[in-house]
Amino acid sequence: MRSKYLVFCIFIIIVSLLITQSYSSSGYSSPEKALNNTNSPPKKILEQVEVADGVFLFYEEEDQVVGASLIRKKSNKWIRGFGDLLQPYSTDQTVTGTWVNIDHLPAAGDGYQLFWGIVHDPNITKVEIKYIGDRKIDGEVYMFDTPYGYKVWYLISNKYYGSMPGLDITGFNDLGEPIFESH
């Protein structure tokens, strides 16, 4: 009887170790490797933006598409989050804008809402956004240049704003004058 109990205990310990090992080894050694391990790996990473528990990677895919993805750091491994969003950059619009709820923010309580878009006018040096209907969005809008002649603007928020009717986007020149309005 004791030998059966001992074998059973050893079996439970081995299974527990295997399960623990499989969880601890899941993930990748870098954010780039986590992003590259997809059905459609990016052509080029355009920008990396650090957040409290990971990084947002903005990247270019084939066919003139720009993407954004959250890569979270967990136990020294990098894991791709839920909620990527792609936008074409060969568009006739002066400024584009969209948003995505990353990692189910309202359900999990620890996700992000990413607002972002593409700027095609080189004279636009600053972007401000708000919801259609003057509802304010908390946070600062940042912008970076790409090697392809367009810029990407973004605002990362850990506040959930719910469903939205759309964004009003205003683009300013280096003198602070509004030179583009989406509404």
Accessible surface in RSA format (square Angstrom, percent):
REM  Atomic radii and reference values for relative SASA: ProtOr
REM  Chains: A
REM  Algorithm: Lee & Richards
REM  Probe-radius: 1.40
REM  Slices: 20
REM RES _ NUM      All-atoms   Total-Side   Main-Chain    Non-polar    All polar
REM                ABS   REL    ABS   REL    ABS   REL    ABS   REL    ABS   REL
RES MET A   1   192.00  99.4 151.09 100.0  40.91  97.4 132.54 112.7  59.45  78.8
RES ARG A   2   210.49  88.4 204.63 104.3   5.87  14.0  79.57 108.8 130.92  79.3
RES SER A   3    76.06  64.3  69.50  92.7   6.57  15.1  48.89 104.1  27.18  38.1
RES LYS A   4   156.18  76.2 148.54  91.1   7.63  18.2  95.34  85.8  60.84  64.8
RES TYR A   5   153.27  71.6 148.05  84.2   5.22  13.6 110.33  82.9  42.95  52.9
RES LEU A   6   107.28  59.7 107.10  76.6   0.18   0.5 107.28  75.3   0.00   0.0
RES VAL A   7    99.40  65.4  97.87  88.6   1.53   3.7  98.69  85.8   0.71   1.9
RES PHE A   8   118.23  59.2 115.18  71.3   3.05   7.9 118.06  71.6   0.17   0.5
RES CYS A   9    38.45  29.1  35.64  39.7   2.82   6.6  16.42  41.6  22.03  23.8
RES ILE A  10    86.02  49.0  85.77  63.9   0.25   0.6  86.02  61.9   0.00   0.0
RES PHE A  11   118.56  59.3 116.05  71.9   2.51   6.5 118.35  71.8   0.21   0.6
RES ILE A  12    76.63  43.6  76.40  56.9   0.23   0.6  76.40  55.0   0.23   0.6
RES ILE A  13   101.66  57.8  99.79  74.3   1.86   4.5 101.64  73.2   0.02   0.1
RES ILE A  14    90.10  51.3  89.70  66.8   0.40   1.0  90.02  64.8   0.08   0.2
RES VAL A  15    53.38  35.1  53.38  48.3   0.00   0.0  53.38  46.4   0.00   0.0
RES SER A  16    55.38  46.8  50.51  67.4   4.87  11.2  33.46  71.3  21.92  30.7
RES LEU A  17   114.71  63.9 111.43  79.7   3.29   8.3 111.85  78.6   2.86   7.7
RES LEU A  18   115.99  64.6 111.68  79.9   4.31  10.8 112.06  78.7   3.93  10.6
RES ILE A  19    90.13  51.3  88.67  66.1   1.46   3.5  90.09  64.9   0.03   0.1
RES THR A  20    86.44  61.5  82.40  83.5   4.04   9.6  61.84  83.1  24.60  37.2
RES GLN A  21   108.28  60.6 106.80  78.1   1.48   3.5  41.62  88.6  66.66  50.6
RES SER A  22    64.82  54.8  52.13  69.6  12.69  29.2  45.53  96.9  19.29  27.0
RES TYR A  23   164.40  76.8 152.51  86.8  11.90  31.0 104.87  78.8  59.53  73.4
RES SER A  24    57.69  48.8  42.88  57.2  14.82  34.1  41.92  89.3  15.77  22.1
RES SER A  25    56.63  47.9  40.64  54.2  15.99  36.8  26.43  56.3  30.20  42.3
RES SER A  26    58.33  49.3  46.52  62.1  11.81  27.2  44.65  95.1  13.68  19.2
RES GLY A  27    24.10  29.7   0.00   N/A  24.10  29.7   2.33   6.4  21.78  48.8
RES TYR A  28    79.03  36.9  75.53  43.0   3.50   9.1  57.90  43.5  21.13  26.1
RES SER A  29    75.78  64.0  49.26  65.7  26.52  61.1  46.11  98.2  29.67  41.6
RES SER A  30    26.60  22.5  26.14  34.9   0.46   1.1  23.94  51.0   2.66   3.7
RES PRO A  31    11.88   8.7  11.88  10.8   0.00   0.0  11.88   9.8   0.00   0.0
RES GLU A  32    63.74  36.6  63.70  48.2   0.04   0.1  33.25  64.3  30.49  24.9
RES LYS A  33   117.92  57.5 114.94  70.5   2.98   7.1  68.74  61.9  49.19  52.4
RES ALA A  34     2.37   2.2   0.08   0.1   2.29   5.2   0.08   0.1   2.29   6.1
RES LEU A  35     0.64   0.4   0.63   0.4   0.02   0.0   0.63   0.4   0.02   0.1
RES ASN A  36    71.26  49.1  61.39  59.3   9.87  23.8  20.65  49.7  50.61  48.9
RES ASN A  37    86.54  59.7  63.65  61.5  22.89  55.1  13.07  31.5  73.46  71.0
RES THR A  38    46.55  33.1  19.87  20.1  26.68  63.6  30.83  41.4  15.72  23.8
RES ASN A  39   164.65 113.5 126.91 122.6  37.74  90.9  37.04  89.1 127.61 123.3
RES SER A  40    62.11  52.5  52.83  70.5   9.28  21.4  39.42  83.9  22.69  31.8
RES PRO A  41    69.26  50.5  58.77  53.6  10.49  38.1  58.77  48.5  10.49  65.2
RES PRO A  42    19.22  14.0   3.07   2.8  16.15  58.7   3.07   2.5  16.15 100.3
RES LYS A  43   114.77  56.0  81.27  49.9  33.50  79.8  48.67  43.8  66.10  70.4
RES LYS A  44    92.28  45.0  84.83  52.0   7.45  17.7  39.64  35.7  52.64  56.1
RES ILE A  45    53.23  30.3  33.35  24.8  19.88  47.9  33.35  24.0  19.88  54.0
RES LEU A  46    22.00  12.2   0.18   0.1  21.81  54.8   2.35   1.7  19.65  52.9
RES GLU A  47    60.23  34.6  54.84  41.5   5.39  12.8   7.16  13.9  53.07  43.3
RES GLN A  48    79.88  44.7  55.61  40.6  24.28  57.8  18.22  38.8  61.66  46.8
RES VAL A  49    22.77  15.0  19.70  17.8   3.07   7.4  22.77  19.8   0.00   0.0
RES GLU A  50   140.95  80.9 116.57  88.2  24.37  58.0  32.63  63.1 108.32  88.4
RES VAL A  51    29.73  19.6  10.07   9.1  19.66  47.4  19.69  17.1  10.03  27.2
RES ALA A  52   111.64 102.6  59.71  92.1  51.93 118.1  73.36 103.3  38.28 101.4
RES ASP A  53    48.31  33.8  41.01  40.8   7.30  17.3  37.17  87.5  11.14  11.1
RES GLY A  54     7.66   9.4   0.00   N/A   7.66   9.4   1.97   5.4   5.69  12.7
RES VAL A  55     5.15   3.4   5.15   4.7   0.00   0.0   5.15   4.5   0.00   0.0
RES PHE A  56     0.00   0.0   0.00   0.0   0.00   0.0   0.00   0.0   0.00   0.0
RES LEU A  57     0.00   0.0   0.00   0.0   0.00   0.0   0.00   0.0   0.00   0.0
RES PHE A  58     0.00   0.0   0.00   0.0   0.00   0.0   0.00   0.0   0.00   0.0
RES TYR A  59     2.32   1.1   2.32   1.3   0.00   0.0   0.87   0.7   1.45   1.8
RES GLU A  60     1.79   1.0   1.79   1.4   0.00   0.0   0.00   0.0   1.79   1.5
RES GLU A  61    22.46  12.9  22.42  17.0   0.04   0.1   1.48   2.9  20.98  17.1
RES GLU A  62   105.47  60.6 100.70  76.2   4.77  11.4  51.30  99.2  54.17  44.2
RES ASP A  63   130.47  91.4 100.69 100.2  29.78  70.4  36.12  85.0  94.35  94.1
RES GLN A  64    86.25  48.2  83.29  60.9   2.96   7.0  19.71  41.9  66.55  50.5
RES VAL A  65    30.34  20.0  30.34  27.5   0.00   0.0  30.34  26.4   0.00   0.0
RES VAL A  66     0.00   0.0   0.00   0.0   0.00   0.0   0.00   0.0   0.00   0.0
RES GLY A  67     0.00   0.0   0.00   N/A   0.00   0.0   0.00   0.0   0.00   0.0
RES ALA A  68     0.00   0.0   0.00   0.0   0.00   0.0   0.00   0.0   0.00   0.0
RES SER A  69     0.04   0.0   0.00   0.0   0.04   0.1   0.04   0.1   0.00   0.0
RES LEU A  70     0.97   0.5   0.09   0.1   0.87   2.2   0.09   0.1   0.87   2.3
RES ILE A  71     0.00   0.0   0.00   0.0   0.00   0.0   0.00   0.0   0.00   0.0
RES ARG A  72    14.92   6.3  14.92   7.6   0.00   0.0   7.98  10.9   6.94   4.2
RES LYS A  73    97.70  47.7  82.47  50.6  15.23  36.3  36.08  32.5  61.62  65.6
RES LYS A  74   112.30  54.8 104.69  64.2   7.61  18.1  60.08  54.1  52.22  55.6
RES SER A  75   101.26  85.6  65.25  87.1  36.01  82.9  41.79  89.0  59.47  83.3
RES ASN A  76   122.57  84.5 106.10 102.5  16.47  39.7  24.00  57.8  98.57  95.3
RES LYS A  77    61.49  30.0  61.49  37.7   0.00   0.0  20.22  18.2  41.27  44.0
RES TRP A  78    34.13  13.7  34.13  16.5   0.00   0.0  25.86  13.8   8.27  13.4
RES ILE A  79    63.79  36.3  62.62  46.6   1.17   2.8  63.58  45.8   0.21   0.6
RES ARG A  80    66.57  28.0  47.05  24.0  19.53  46.5  29.30  40.0  37.27  22.6
RES GLY A  81    17.36  21.4   0.00   N/A  17.36  21.4   8.11  22.3   9.24  20.7
RES PHE A  82   122.35  61.2 114.93  71.2   7.42  19.3 120.58  73.1   1.76   5.0
RES GLY A  83    14.53  17.9   0.00   N/A  14.53  17.9   9.79  26.9   4.75  10.6
RES ASP A  84    51.74  36.2  28.71  28.6  23.03  54.5  19.98  47.0  31.76  31.7
RES LEU A  85    44.57  24.8  42.83  30.6   1.74   4.4  44.57  31.3   0.00   0.0
RES LEU A  86    85.66  47.7  66.20  47.4  19.45  48.9  66.30  46.6  19.35  52.1
RES GLN A  87    14.51   8.1  14.25  10.4   0.26   0.6   9.39  20.0   5.12   3.9
RES PRO A  88    82.85  60.4  81.93  74.7   0.92   3.4  81.93  67.6   0.92   5.7
RES TYR A  89    26.48  12.4  24.71  14.1   1.77   4.6  14.70  11.0  11.78  14.5
RES SER A  90    72.36  61.1  38.27  51.1  34.09  78.5  31.47  67.0  40.89  57.3
RES THR A  91    39.99  28.4  18.64  18.9  21.35  50.9  12.87  17.3  27.12  41.0
RES ASP A  92   154.74 108.4 118.57 118.0  36.17  85.5  42.06  99.0 112.67 112.4
RES GLN A  93   107.00  59.8  99.62  72.8   7.38  17.6  35.10  74.7  71.90  54.5
RES THR A  94    50.93  36.2  43.32  43.9   7.62  18.2  13.78  18.5  37.15  56.2
RES VAL A  95     8.36   5.5   0.00   0.0   8.36  20.1   0.00   0.0   8.36  22.7
RES THR A  96    13.88   9.9  11.00  11.2   2.87   6.9  13.88  18.6   0.00   0.0
RES GLY A  97    31.66  39.0   0.00   N/A  31.66  39.0   0.20   0.5  31.46  70.5
RES THR A  98    34.33  24.4  33.67  34.1   0.66   1.6  12.68  17.0  21.66  32.7
RES TRP A  99    74.63  30.0  63.63  30.8  11.01  25.8  44.99  24.0  29.65  48.1
RES VAL A 100    20.41  13.4  17.04  15.4   3.37   8.1  20.41  17.7   0.00   0.0
RES ASN A 101    45.04  31.1  35.77  34.6   9.27  22.3  19.37  46.6  25.67  24.8
RES ILE A 102     0.84   0.5   0.84   0.6   0.00   0.0   0.84   0.6   0.00   0.0
RES ASP A 103    23.15  16.2  19.96  19.9   3.19   7.5   9.60  22.6  13.56  13.5
RES HIS A 104    95.76  52.3  94.31  65.6   1.45   3.7  59.66  61.5  36.10  42.0
RES LEU A 105     7.38   4.1   6.75   4.8   0.63   1.6   6.75   4.7   0.63   1.7
RES PRO A 106    73.67  53.7  41.06  37.4  32.61 118.6  48.48  40.0  25.19 156.6
RES ALA A 107    93.21  85.7  51.34  79.2  41.87  95.3  62.67  88.3  30.54  80.9
RES ALA A 108    61.30  56.4  25.30  39.0  36.00  81.9  35.91  50.6  25.39  67.3
RES GLY A 109    61.25  75.5   0.00   N/A  61.25  75.5  30.43  83.5  30.82  69.0
RES ASP A 110    87.88  61.6  76.23  75.9  11.65  27.5  39.10  92.0  48.77  48.6
RES GLY A 111     0.95   1.2   0.00   N/A   0.95   1.2   0.00   0.0   0.95   2.1
RES TYR A 112    20.89   9.8  20.89  11.9   0.00   0.0  12.79   9.6   8.10  10.0
RES GLN A 113     3.03   1.7   3.03   2.2   0.00   0.0   0.00   0.0   3.03   2.3
RES LEU A 114     0.02   0.0   0.02   0.0   0.00   0.0   0.02   0.0   0.00   0.0
RES PHE A 115     0.00   0.0   0.00   0.0   0.00   0.0   0.00   0.0   0.00   0.0
RES TRP A 116     0.00   0.0   0.00   0.0   0.00   0.0   0.00   0.0   0.00   0.0
RES GLY A 117     0.00   0.0   0.00   N/A   0.00   0.0   0.00   0.0   0.00   0.0
RES ILE A 118     0.00   0.0   0.00   0.0   0.00   0.0   0.00   0.0   0.00   0.0
RES VAL A 119     1.35   0.9   0.12   0.1   1.23   3.0   0.12   0.1   1.23   3.3
RES HIS A 120    52.65  28.8  35.58  24.7  17.08  43.7  23.05  23.8  29.60  34.4
RES ASP A 121    34.04  23.8  29.28  29.1   4.76  11.3  10.12  23.8  23.92  23.9
RES PRO A 122   102.31  74.6  85.89  78.3  16.42  59.7  88.99  73.5  13.33  82.8
RES ASN A 123    95.33  65.7  89.36  86.4   5.97  14.4  14.91  35.9  80.41  77.7
RES ILE A 124     0.00   0.0   0.00   0.0   0.00   0.0   0.00   0.0   0.00   0.0
RES THR A 125    67.62  48.1  43.83  44.4  23.80  56.7  41.66  56.0  25.96  39.2
RES LYS A 126   109.86  53.6 107.42  65.9   2.44   5.8  65.05  58.6  44.81  47.7
RES VAL A 127     3.06   2.0   0.00   0.0   3.06   7.4   0.00   0.0   3.06   8.3
RES GLU A 128    82.15  47.2  79.46  60.1   2.69   6.4  28.54  55.2  53.61  43.8
RES ILE A 129    19.20  10.9   1.04   0.8  18.16  43.8   2.71   1.9  16.50  44.8
RES LYS A 130    71.96  35.1  71.96  44.2   0.00   0.0  35.61  32.1  36.36  38.7
RES TYR A 131     0.70   0.3   0.70   0.4   0.00   0.0   0.70   0.5   0.00   0.0
RES ILE A 132    88.55  50.4  80.62  60.1   7.93  19.1  80.62  58.1   7.93  21.5
RES GLY A 133    64.76  79.9   0.00   N/A  64.76  79.9  37.83 103.8  26.94  60.3
RES ASP A 134   102.71  71.9  83.33  82.9  19.38  45.8  27.83  65.5  74.88  74.7
RES ARG A 135   113.83  47.8 106.22  54.1   7.61  18.1  59.46  81.3  54.37  32.9
RES LYS A 136   148.76  72.6 133.97  82.2  14.78  35.2 108.62  97.8  40.14  42.8
RES ILE A 137     6.38   3.6   0.00   0.0   6.38  15.4   0.00   0.0   6.38  17.3
RES ASP A 138    69.46  48.7  66.38  66.1   3.08   7.3  28.56  67.2  40.90  40.8
RES GLY A 139    56.26  69.4   0.00   N/A  56.26  69.4  29.37  80.6  26.89  60.2
RES GLU A 140   113.29  65.0  99.49  75.3  13.80  32.9  37.63  72.8  75.66  61.8
RES VAL A 141    28.93  19.0   8.59   7.8  20.34  49.0   8.59   7.5  20.34  55.2
RES TYR A 142   110.69  51.7 106.92  60.8   3.77   9.8  77.09  57.9  33.60  41.4
RES MET A 143    48.45  25.1  15.11  10.0  33.34  79.4  14.32  12.2  34.13  45.2
RES PHE A 144    19.97  10.0  13.26   8.2   6.71  17.5  19.97  12.1   0.00   0.0
RES ASP A 145   105.68  74.0  85.23  84.8  20.45  48.4  30.57  71.9  75.11  74.9
RES THR A 146    13.92   9.9   0.00   0.0  13.92  33.2   2.51   3.4  11.40  17.2
RES PRO A 147    94.00  68.5  51.36  46.8  42.64 155.0  65.36  54.0  28.64 178.0
RES TYR A 148    89.71  41.9  56.35  32.1  33.36  86.8  54.48  40.9  35.22  43.4
RES GLY A 149    67.24  82.9   0.00   N/A  67.24  82.9  42.25 115.9  25.00  56.0
RES TYR A 150     6.46   3.0   4.32   2.5   2.14   5.6   5.25   3.9   1.21   1.5
RES LYS A 151    32.80  16.0  32.80  20.1   0.00   0.0  24.10  21.7   8.70   9.3
RES VAL A 152     0.00   0.0   0.00   0.0   0.00   0.0   0.00   0.0   0.00   0.0
RES TRP A 153     0.00   0.0   0.00   0.0   0.00   0.0   0.00   0.0   0.00   0.0
RES TYR A 154    20.29   9.5  20.29  11.5   0.00   0.0   3.36   2.5  16.94  20.9
RES LEU A 155     1.92   1.1   1.91   1.4   0.01   0.0   1.92   1.3   0.00   0.0
RES ILE A 156    41.54  23.6  15.17  11.3  26.37  63.6  15.17  10.9  26.37  71.6
RES SER A 157    10.05   8.5   4.28   5.7   5.77  13.3   6.41  13.7   3.64   5.1
RES ASN A 158   116.36  80.2  97.52  94.2  18.84  45.4  13.35  32.1 103.01  99.6
RES LYS A 159   105.90  51.7 101.20  62.1   4.69  11.2  68.63  61.8  37.27  39.7
RES TYR A 160    94.26  44.0  73.03  41.6  21.23  55.2  41.99  31.6  52.27  64.4
RES TYR A 161    10.49   4.9   3.95   2.2   6.54  17.0   7.09   5.3   3.40   4.2
RES GLY A 162    20.98  25.9   0.00   N/A  20.98  25.9  17.40  47.8   3.57   8.0
RES SER A 163   108.43  91.6  82.25 109.8  26.18  60.3  55.24 117.6  53.20  74.5
RES MET A 164    22.88  11.9   0.04   0.0  22.84  54.4   2.33   2.0  20.56  27.2
RES PRO A 165    93.85  68.4  55.72  50.8  38.13 138.6  69.24  57.2  24.62 153.0
RES GLY A 166    10.87  13.4   0.00   N/A  10.87  13.4  10.87  29.8   0.00   0.0
RES LEU A 167    19.56  10.9   3.09   2.2  16.47  41.4   3.09   2.2  16.47  44.3
RES ASP A 168    13.32   9.3  12.03  12.0   1.29   3.0   0.59   1.4  12.72  12.7
RES ILE A 169     6.91   3.9   6.91   5.1   0.00   0.0   6.91   5.0   0.00   0.0
RES THR A 170    22.56  16.0  22.56  22.9   0.00   0.0   7.73  10.4  14.83  22.4
RES GLY A 171     0.00   0.0   0.00   N/A   0.00   0.0   0.00   0.0   0.00   0.0
RES PHE A 172    29.76  14.9  29.76  18.4   0.00   0.0  29.76  18.0   0.00   0.0
RES ASN A 173    23.21  16.0  20.32  19.6   2.89   7.0   5.77  13.9  17.44  16.9
RES ASP A 174   120.05  84.1  86.03  85.6  34.02  80.4  30.35  71.4  89.70  89.5
RES LEU A 175   140.63  78.3 107.80  77.1  32.83  82.5 114.38  80.3  26.25  70.6
RES GLY A 176    49.61  61.2   0.00   N/A  49.61  61.2  29.92  82.1  19.69  44.1
RES GLU A 177    87.56  50.3  86.27  65.3   1.29   3.1  32.57  63.0  54.99  44.9
RES PRO A 178    78.05  56.9  56.98  51.9  21.07  76.6  57.25  47.3  20.80 129.3
RES ILE A 179    73.48  41.8  36.53  27.2  36.95  89.1  45.88  33.0  27.60  74.9
RES PHE A 180    41.44  20.7  34.74  21.5   6.70  17.4  40.39  24.5   1.05   3.0
RES GLU A 181    93.89  53.9  70.56  53.4  23.33  55.6  19.18  37.1  74.71  61.0
RES SER A 182    52.90  44.7  17.50  23.4  35.40  81.6  21.93  46.7  30.97  43.4
RES HIS A 183   132.06  72.2  69.92  48.6  62.14 159.0  85.57  88.2  46.49  54.1
END  Absolute sums over single chains surface
CHAIN  1 A    10723.2       8493.9       2229.3       6124.5       4598.8
END  Absolute sums over all chains
TOTAL         10723.2       8493.9       2229.3       6124.5       4598.8
